[in-house]
Each structure stands twice: as structure tokens, then as C-alpha cells.
């Protein structure tokens, strides 16, 4: 899909802050508001803009979730390739990301659960039962410091004791 320079700039602005008004976008891009509206609609309909999303720091409201990163090794066959396996895994609502990666694992899967038990159940009952999955290694996220380019700990005071060698 061919996009114009101002469309690239529009996408960069919206990627940083999807709440920017049409008026501000028009001013920053040097085009009229109607052009901004039509361009956004075109980008949404063509699948370039997939979703508008809010990043929530759940720790601030003491809402507990458990995130895990699962590394998967899979077996391929003539009938089932990486894309087929990824599509199957992506259908689970617990899954936030599925990535084909280089290195020891084939896939990296990021999931969100309400507890360690939920995550363990998901891995044992849903992921491990996929015939092509040969091996899983689960890493639990202990704390998130930055998410989608947003720093989550900037206003906290440092409570560590001073270290003197």
C-alpha cells in the first residue's frame, strides 16, 4: 500500500497519542480536517490502523495480574508450518503476543492470567496439548518497568538503603 509522507507522520503521531484531536492533527500536518478524517478512515479500513489502546499501570490500583513469557519449541510438518501454529495459539484470549523468534525457542508467547495457577493451567492444558509443541519454558514477569514505550515507575521514590563499599 502506498502512503504519502503526511500519512506516515499522522501514523507516528497517533501511535504516540491516539487521543490527539482532528484539529491538532490538521494543524501539525498542514492539511485540512476533512483530509485528516478521510485519511484515518482509509488507514483503519485498510488494516494499517488496527486498534486504539490505553496502557494501564495495574499496580497503581492494586489489581493483580500475572504475566508470563513462554518459550516454545515446535515440530513442523508438511501440513503445519509456523503460521498455522501461531494462528492456533493466537486464538486463546489469555495470549497477548505470539512471536516467531530466533535462538533456542521457535516462539515467544506472552500471556496474562489472574494467578500463577491460572498461568500454569493454561500452559499445561492448552499450550502443551497442541501436538506440534515439543517443549515449553515459562518465565514469570516479576515487575514491568516499561510497557509500549511508557515508563511505569518514574514517580516512585528510591527506598533502597545507601551502599558504601
C-alpha positions as CSV (number, residue, x, y, z in Angstrom):
1,X,0.0,0.0,0.0
2,X,1.4,3.4,-1.0
3,X,1.2,6.0,1.7
4,X,2.1,9.7,1.5
5,X,4.6,11.4,3.8
6,X,1.9,13.2,5.8
7,X,0.2,9.8,6.4
8,X,3.4,8.4,7.8
9,X,3.7,11.4,10.1
10,X,0.0,11.0,11.0
11,X,0.6,7.4,12.0
12,X,3.6,8.4,14.1
13,X,1.6,11.0,16.0
14,X,-1.4,8.6,16.6
15,X,1.0,5.8,17.6
16,X,2.4,8.1,20.3
17,X,-1.0,9.5,21.4
18,X,-4.2,8.3,19.8
19,X,-6.3,11.0,21.6
20,X,-4.9,13.8,19.5
21,X,-7.9,15.8,18.1
22,X,-8.6,16.2,14.5
23,X,-7.9,20.0,14.9
24,X,-4.5,19.4,16.3
25,X,-3.6,16.8,13.7
26,X,-4.7,19.2,10.9
27,X,-2.5,21.9,12.3
28,X,0.5,19.7,12.9
29,X,0.3,18.1,9.5
30,X,-0.6,21.2,7.5
31,X,-3.7,19.7,5.9
32,X,-7.4,20.4,6.4
33,X,-9.6,18.5,9.0
34,X,-11.6,16.7,6.3
35,X,-8.3,15.2,4.8
36,X,-7.3,14.1,8.3
37,X,-10.7,12.3,8.9
38,X,-10.7,10.7,5.4
39,X,-7.1,9.5,5.8
40,X,-7.7,8.0,9.3
41,X,-10.8,6.2,8.0
42,X,-8.8,4.9,5.0
43,X,-6.0,3.7,7.2
44,X,-8.5,1.9,9.6
45,X,-10.4,0.3,6.7
46,X,-7.2,-1.0,5.0
47,X,-5.9,-2.5,8.3
48,X,-3.0,-0.2,8.8
49,X,-4.5,1.2,12.0
50,X,-5.5,-2.0,13.9
51,X,-6.6,-0.7,17.3
52,X,-6.5,2.2,19.7
53,X,-5.3,1.2,23.1
54,X,-4.8,2.5,26.6
55,X,-1.8,1.4,28.6
56,X,-2.8,0.8,32.3
57,X,-0.4,0.5,35.2
58,X,-2.4,-2.1,37.1
59,X,0.0,-1.9,40.1
60,X,-1.2,1.6,40.8
61,X,-4.7,0.4,41.5
62,X,-3.6,-2.8,43.2
63,X,-5.2,-5.0,40.5
64,X,-3.1,-8.1,40.3
65,X,-2.4,-9.9,37.1
66,X,0.4,-12.4,36.4
67,X,2.2,-12.1,33.1
68,X,4.3,-14.9,31.7
69,X,6.6,-15.3,28.7
70,X,6.5,-18.8,27.4
71,X,9.2,-20.0,25.0
72,X,8.0,-22.8,22.8
73,X,9.9,-25.3,20.7
74,X,7.7,-26.8,18.0
75,X,7.8,-29.6,15.4
76,X,6.9,-28.7,11.8
77,X,5.3,-30.9,9.2
78,X,4.3,-30.6,5.6
79,X,0.7,-29.9,6.8
80,X,1.6,-27.5,9.7
81,X,4.0,-24.6,9.4
82,X,4.9,-21.8,11.8
83,X,2.0,-19.6,10.6
84,X,-0.5,-22.4,11.3
85,X,0.8,-23.0,14.8
86,X,0.9,-19.2,15.6
87,X,-2.7,-18.7,14.4
88,X,-3.9,-21.5,16.7
89,X,-2.0,-20.1,19.7
90,X,-3.2,-16.5,19.0
91,X,-6.9,-17.6,19.3
92,X,-6.6,-18.1,23.1
93,X,-7.9,-14.9,24.9
94,X,-5.1,-15.2,27.5
95,X,-2.5,-14.7,24.8
96,X,-1.3,-11.1,24.4
97,X,1.5,-11.7,21.8
98,X,2.9,-14.5,19.7
99,X,6.3,-14.0,18.1
100,X,8.4,-16.2,15.9
101,X,11.9,-15.8,17.3
102,X,15.4,-16.8,16.6
103,X,17.5,-18.8,19.1
104,X,16.8,-21.8,21.1
105,X,13.0,-21.3,21.0
106,X,10.7,-21.1,18.0
107,X,8.0,-19.0,19.5
108,X,7.7,-16.5,22.4
109,X,4.2,-16.3,23.8
110,X,3.2,-13.6,26.2
111,X,0.1,-14.4,28.4
112,X,-1.9,-12.7,31.1
113,X,-3.6,-14.6,33.9
114,X,-5.2,-13.8,37.3
115,X,-2.8,-16.1,39.2
116,X,0.2,-18.3,38.9
117,X,-2.2,-21.2,39.0
118,X,-4.1,-19.8,36.0
119,X,-0.9,-19.5,34.0
120,X,0.2,-23.0,35.0
121,X,-3.2,-24.4,33.9
122,X,-3.0,-22.5,30.6
123,X,0.4,-23.9,29.8
124,X,-0.4,-27.5,30.9
125,X,-3.9,-27.7,29.5
126,X,-3.9,-25.5,26.4
127,X,-0.4,-24.9,25.1
128,X,1.3,-28.3,26.0
129,X,-1.6,-30.2,24.4
130,X,-1.0,-28.7,20.9
131,X,0.5,-31.7,19.0
132,X,3.3,-29.6,17.4
133,X,4.6,-28.2,20.8
134,X,7.6,-30.2,21.8
135,X,8.9,-28.1,24.8
136,X,7.8,-25.1,26.9
137,X,9.8,-22.9,29.2
138,X,7.8,-20.5,31.2
139,X,9.2,-17.2,32.7
140,X,7.0,-15.3,35.1
141,X,7.3,-11.5,34.9
142,X,8.2,-10.2,38.3
143,X,7.8,-6.5,37.5
144,X,7.3,-4.3,34.5
145,X,9.3,-1.1,34.3
146,X,8.4,0.0,30.7
147,X,5.4,-1.0,28.6
148,X,4.8,0.0,24.9
149,X,7.3,2.8,25.3
150,X,5.8,4.2,28.6
151,X,7.9,4.2,31.8
152,X,5.8,2.9,34.7
153,X,8.0,3.8,37.7
154,X,9.1,7.4,37.1
155,X,7.3,8.9,40.2
156,X,8.4,6.3,42.8
157,X,10.9,7.3,45.4
158,X,14.0,5.1,45.8
159,X,13.6,3.1,49.0
160,X,16.9,1.2,48.9
161,X,19.5,1.7,51.6
162,X,22.7,3.5,50.6
163,X,25.5,1.3,49.7
164,X,29.0,2.1,50.8
165,X,31.8,-0.2,49.7
